[in-house]
Amino acid sequence: MMNGTAIVDFEAIRKRFPGAVESTYMNTAARGLLMRDSRAAIDTMLDARMHEGGDKPAMFDAVEGARSDFARLINAGAEEVAITKNVSEGLNAIIAAIEWRPGDNAVLCLDLEHPNNVYPWRHAARRFGVELRVISAGDGVMPVDQMISAIDGNTRAVTLSSVTFAPGFRSDMAAVGRVCREHDALFLVDGVQSVGVLKTDVAAEYIDAMAVSTQKGLLGLYGMGFLYCRNDWANRLTPAYLARFGVDFGEGAHEAALGGDDWKLMPGARRFDLGNYNFMAAAAVRPPLTLMLDIGPDQVEARVVSLAHRLAGGFLNIGLPVCGGEPGPHLAGLVAVGEIGTGQHDGTDDPAMQSLYDYLAEHNVQLTIRRGILRFSLHMFNNEEDIDRVLELAGQWRRTHNF
Ligand SMILES: Cc1ncc(COP(=O)(O)O)c(C=O)c1O
């Protein structure tokens, strides 16, 4: 273990991500980079599949290893983690498993949630008659105080993104979680923009359930996600979908076993597992999970956040409109530039921002535009040179373009 106060050799870690030196990669908020070790793990599995049809025990080992590593990363038990396809599936699994009662409400801020954490709630409103208590966000910050004020005895669920997809600020999770716990309301978190980048402690943050996918901060493939669900809640939830892996046959039963009419749901989050898994994605996510556990999530967070501060401060010195202004506790691993809301989901109507984006893209900087703003998103493979290169390019753009 390297964690604690040991000095981490982030330059050696960077070399394990080929993409980190081939471009200036600031696009983890869309998808993170793959490690060489992930490629090797996938190749091993593909070779077995191609030459021998595949090694099923090794495939299951990859899934169970990923499940328990992820659980350690977020301070949970392996039995509190289900395997899903993506964030959407995890959120929907929980929302559809709640036994909604007449008069129940859910509290959320639609302005700042990704569409995939909006439509499951709109669907629940139509389908189960859930009253949505929608709180507006003024300045890109989750309106946590107003959300807390909206919670009452009929609140069955509250949802938040731990870090928003745009403009990427942190939400005060513990404040909301604590009040949810007092009201026995389920606190459901979309954690995909923070897990793997920032330290996550589901116990300290009073999180009841959290959905992530593996292709962003967890540095894995598309098509796999994890769903954390605290035991106390999982055991009260009835999954909308059920298949073999969600049924409790006891230890060591074959995957094709069929029990009698006395079947029961798996204890904990495993009741949300369905059938066979995305085994390649499980193999791919193990090396980065091992690396994160080895370094320590607090060290990863400290590194990424310090790079984000350097980038935000540098942009402000150049005179660019950094969302949130001076770097402060709101910053995670994402620095946003421009004015939020000046475009569709993946574009901007601001010609200056479009021009800056094009200039950076021409110079091999990878980033994305979301809701009108330029998103520069970082991970542990980024370094100070990346930051200074982007600041240098942004300064050149400013001197040579008339906006
Ligand atoms: C906050 C947030 N939630 C959800 C998603 C995507 O959801 P899914 O994994 O279901 O495609 C994204 C990005 O793609 C996101 O940034």
PDBQT file of the ligand as one rigid body, heavy atoms in Angstrom, charges set to zero:
ROOT
HETATM    1  C1  LIG A 501     -23.834  12.975 -13.903  1.00  0.00    +0.000 C 
HETATM    2  C2  LIG A 501     -24.027  11.953 -14.988  1.00  0.00    +0.000 A 
HETATM    3  N1  LIG A 501     -24.949  10.999 -14.854  1.00  0.00    +0.000 NA
HETATM    4  C3  LIG A 501     -25.139  10.057 -15.793  1.00  0.00    +0.000 A 
HETATM    5  C4  LIG A 501     -24.378  10.029 -16.946  1.00  0.00    +0.000 A 
HETATM    6  C5  LIG A 501     -24.564   8.975 -17.963  1.00  0.00    +0.000 C 
HETATM    7  O1  LIG A 501     -25.420   7.947 -17.569  1.00  0.00    +0.000 OA
HETATM    8  P1  LIG A 501     -25.267   6.461 -18.135  1.00  0.00    +0.000 P 
HETATM    9  O2  LIG A 501     -24.068   5.843 -17.471  1.00  0.00    +0.000 OA
HETATM   10  O3  LIG A 501     -26.513   5.801 -17.730  1.00  0.00    +0.000 OA
HETATM   11  O4  LIG A 501     -25.119   6.549 -19.613  1.00  0.00    +0.000 OA
HETATM   12  C6  LIG A 501     -23.393  11.019 -17.129  1.00  0.00    +0.000 A 
HETATM   13  C7  LIG A 501     -22.540  11.105 -18.336  1.00  0.00    +0.000 C 
HETATM   14  O5  LIG A 501     -22.581  10.488 -19.320  1.00  0.00    +0.000 OA
HETATM   15  C8  LIG A 501     -23.214  11.991 -16.119  1.00  0.00    +0.000 A 
HETATM   16  O6  LIG A 501     -22.272  12.928 -16.256  1.00  0.00    +0.000 OA
ENDROOT
TORSDOF 0
